[in-house]
Amino acid sequence: MEPISIRISPDGIGLPSAPAVRAPAGAFGDELGKALGAVDALQIAGDRQAATLAAGGGNLHETALALETADIAMRTAVKVRNKLVESYQEIMRMSL
């Protein structure tokens, strides 16, 4: 059982504070890895369909959809990466 702490202020006793919620170590990294794996899988699927179409099989419409889905996923991943880099740079610029 988690101990409950009580804040005491000059004007009386405060409400119990909520216990700190901690994310498991590496949770963000794991989720980011899964997302990048999904983007990679879409890229591979698009490449396979393009190769099948080039060999004379497959369906042009399905290949175009697979390639466009892979492109959108890659553009989204690049935007997320850019936001992460910007956030990191902003944190490094903060003065302590």
Secondary structure as GFF3:
##gff-version 3
##sequence-region A 1 96
A	DSSP	beta_strand	6	9	.	.	.	ID=ss1
A	DSSP	beta_strand	12	16	.	.	.	ID=ss2
A	DSSP	alpha_helix	27	54	.	.	.	ID=ss3
A	DSSP	alpha_helix	60	93	.	.	.	ID=ss4
###
